[in-house]
Amino acid sequence: MFPAAFEYARARSVDEALALLAKHGSDARILAGGQSLIPAMRYRLARPAVLVDINPISELSYLREDKGALVVGALARDAALETSAAVKRYRIIADTSVVVADPVVRQSGTVVGSLCHNDPAGDWPVTAIAAGASVLVRGPKGDRVVSIDDFLVDSYTTAVGEGEMAIEVRFPTPPERTAGAYYKMERKVGDFATACAGVRVHLAADGSIDDAGVAIGSVGPKAMRVAEAEKLLRGAKPSKDLMRAAAEAAQKLADPVADNRGSAEFKKAMAGVLVGRALSLAFERLGVGGPK
Ligand SMILES: Cc1cc2nc3c(=O)[nH]c(=O)nc-3n(C[C@H](O)[C@H](O)[C@H](O)COP(=O)(O)OP(=O)(O)OC[C@H]3O[C@@H](n4cnc5c(N)ncnc54)[C@H](O)[C@@H]3O)c2cc1C
């Protein structure tokens, strides 16, 4: 299908984009990689009257380490993360960057666009929660930094308000003795997840876990933080029983619906399995056991 008629405006700077958003209000939508928005428009699930194309703002394409974080600008493409040497240190991000969609989609799609789209089956929201990310949002009242938990409000809904745009996402640089992992179950390469899970663990000097992030996706109305699993992990030493308990917490929290990717029971079980596997891989990366 063709999209409904719309006006198209090219923004050459962030200020120009914000002026266009202010002018057109709720009629306007930002166009980044277009990999979610254009299909939604073609299916008439989205009917913006005005598209504000931010692609000419090349200064938003940055991907850099700055002030204790990996900072990903609004126009950094998924493909840039996939090939970045800096990203290799952020294991959960590196894992995610190679399983989002397919290589062609990753040439255009952006991490920030994916977070702004907030698809319940999206990969980046899960990783951003587990990694403890935050998003810089700019609007008529200036800048604000929003924690990822506050940013991802609900299915296809974020904290970006009318007249605002997301400028960058910041992933905290993992301290020494941190490892993460991301697992996605997909029917075939390029498909959205049947279920997915991201984890991050930091070990204290005595070998116990002093910080943890655990999230699951595609198994509920939005990507979810598994707070119960994080609670179990903090203060504990890595063990098979611990992995099992965290996996059970994830399975309990998962609330999927059946579709052509599987039954609700299957997806719920997979949420647990994937958290267990991701933890196992993270521990292996830390040299404290792993998949046996
Ligand atoms: C065939 C195919 C397979 C896919 N498979 C997967 C998959 O397996 N996993 C997955 O996670 N995704 C998948 N996707 C989605 C893809 O990753 C998208 O690129 C991504 O979700 C959106 O990024 P984008 O830059 O294309 O955003 P766009 O499509 O341009 O925008 C998406 C939404 O975010 C808003 N937006 C974008 N940037 C900003 C900003 N800076 N500030 C405020 N709002 C903004 C737009 O207005 C729009 O509402 C797939 C897409 C396709 C076409």
The ligand as a Tripos MOL2 file, in Angstrom:
@<TRIPOS>MOLECULE
LIG
   53    58     1     0     0
SMALL
NO_CHARGES

@<TRIPOS>ATOM
      1 C1         12.5060   -5.9860    7.4130 C.3       1 LIG1
      2 C2         12.7020   -5.3510    8.7670 C.ar      1 LIG1
      3 C3         13.0890   -6.1550    9.8240 C.ar      1 LIG1
      4 C4         13.2820   -5.5810   11.0930 C.ar      1 LIG1
      5 N1         13.6700   -6.3860   12.1120 N.ar      1 LIG1
      6 C5         13.9160   -5.8430   13.3240 C.ar      1 LIG1
      7 C6         14.3890   -6.6520   14.3910 C.ar      1 LIG1
      8 O1         14.6430   -7.8440   14.2690 O.2       1 LIG1
      9 N2         14.5940   -6.0450   15.5970 N.ar      1 LIG1
     10 C7         14.3760   -4.7060   15.7850 C.ar      1 LIG1
     11 O2         14.5690   -4.2180   16.8980 O.2       1 LIG1
     12 N3         13.9490   -3.9240   14.7840 N.ar      1 LIG1
     13 C8         13.7240   -4.4450   13.5590 C.ar      1 LIG1
     14 N4         13.2970   -3.6360   12.5510 N.ar      1 LIG1
     15 C9         13.0940   -2.2050   12.8110 C.3       1 LIG1
     16 C10        14.3990   -1.4520   12.5340 C.3       1 LIG1
     17 O3         15.3890   -1.8390   13.4710 O.3       1 LIG1
     18 C11        14.2190    0.0740   12.6160 C.3       1 LIG1
     19 O4         15.2900    0.6320   11.9580 O.3       1 LIG1
     20 C12        14.1770    0.7370   13.9490 C.3       1 LIG1
     21 O5         13.1960    0.1480   14.7440 O.3       1 LIG1
     22 C13        13.8020    2.2390   13.8250 C.3       1 LIG1
     23 O6         14.9150    2.9900   13.4870 O.3       1 LIG1
     24 P1         14.8220    4.0480   12.2990 P.3       1 LIG1
     25 O7         16.0430    4.8970   12.3970 O.co2     1 LIG1
     26 O8         14.5800    3.3670   11.0180 O.co2     1 LIG1
     27 O9         13.5670    4.9480   12.7490 O.3       1 LIG1
     28 P2         12.3550    5.5210   11.8900 P.3       1 LIG1
     29 O10        11.6290    4.4160   11.2270 O.co2     1 LIG1
     30 O11        12.7930    6.6470   11.0600 O.co2     1 LIG1
     31 O12        11.4870    6.1090   13.0980 O.3       1 LIG1
     32 C14        10.8350    5.2490   14.0040 C.3       1 LIG1
     33 C15        10.0070    6.1090   14.9790 C.3       1 LIG1
     34 O13        10.8570    6.8340   15.8590 O.3       1 LIG1
     35 C16        10.6820    8.2510   15.6950 C.3       1 LIG1
     36 N5         12.0160    8.8420   15.7550 N.ar      1 LIG1
     37 C17        13.1080    8.4450   15.0720 C.ar      1 LIG1
     38 N6         14.1810    9.1710   15.4350 N.ar      1 LIG1
     39 C18        13.7470   10.0440   16.3660 C.ar      1 LIG1
     40 C19        14.3680   11.0680   17.1490 C.ar      1 LIG1
     41 N7         15.6750   11.3310   17.0300 N.pl3     1 LIG1
     42 N8         13.6230   11.7550   18.0310 N.ar      1 LIG1
     43 C20        12.3000   11.5060   18.1700 C.ar      1 LIG1
     44 N9         11.6400   10.5600   17.4670 N.ar      1 LIG1
     45 C21        12.3580    9.8480   16.5740 C.ar      1 LIG1
     46 C22        10.0020    8.4190   14.3430 C.3       1 LIG1
     47 O14         9.2340    9.6090   14.2880 O.3       1 LIG1
     48 C23         9.1370    7.1730   14.2920 C.3       1 LIG1
     49 O15         7.9670    7.3650   15.0350 O.3       1 LIG1
     50 C24        13.0830   -4.1750   11.2780 C.ar      1 LIG1
     51 C25        12.7080   -3.3720   10.2010 C.ar      1 LIG1
     52 C26        12.5180   -3.9440    8.9620 C.ar      1 LIG1
     53 C27        12.1210   -3.0550    7.8080 C.3       1 LIG1
@<TRIPOS>BOND
     1     1     2 1
     2     2     3 ar
     3     2    52 ar
     4     3     4 ar
     5     4     5 ar
     6     4    50 ar
     7     5     6 ar
     8     6     7 ar
     9     6    13 1
    10     7     8 2
    11     7     9 ar
    12     9    10 ar
    13    10    11 2
    14    10    12 ar
    15    12    13 ar
    16    13    14 ar
    17    14    15 1
    18    14    50 ar
    19    15    16 1
    20    16    17 1
    21    16    18 1
    22    18    19 1
    23    18    20 1
    24    20    21 1
    25    20    22 1
    26    22    23 1
    27    23    24 1
    28    24    25 2
    29    24    26 1
    30    24    27 1
    31    27    28 1
    32    28    29 2
    33    28    30 1
    34    28    31 1
    35    31    32 1
    36    32    33 1
    37    33    34 1
    38    33    48 1
    39    34    35 1
    40    35    36 1
    41    35    46 1
    42    36    37 ar
    43    36    45 ar
    44    37    38 ar
    45    38    39 ar
    46    39    40 ar
    47    39    45 ar
    48    40    41 1
    49    40    42 ar
    50    42    43 ar
    51    43    44 ar
    52    44    45 ar
    53    46    47 1
    54    46    48 1
    55    48    49 1
    56    50    51 ar
    57    51    52 ar
    58    52    53 1
@<TRIPOS>SUBSTRUCTURE
     1 LIG1         1 GROUP 0 **** ****
